[in-house]
């Protein structure tokens, strides 16, 4: 979700700053490029972390419905990302809207799972 938010903030606020704020703009854009560059890696690490968490929970007999729901959302988001990055490559397709929307739903599911 951070990937989406840094782009929105850049479009709505950072790009409208004056030249006197060039140093701040440059710093923000370096941070933004770093987040965008490692988005796929972060998603890959997240899916392996979720799968590891599931294996540990399953082996200790602590499976919960909320965890299964959250993990399912994460897996779907991951495969949508793989689809968009390697198969479709259309950055304005429906897959991207679903990918982003499900990220917000995942956040809600994780909060419910933790509570």
Secondary structure, 3 states (H helix, E strand, C coil): CHHHHHHHHHHHCHHHCCHHHHHHHHHHHHHHHHHHHCHHHHHHHHHHHHHHHHHHHHHCCCCCHHHHHHHHHHHHHHHHHHHHHHHHCCCCCHHHHHHHHHHHHHHHHHHHHHC
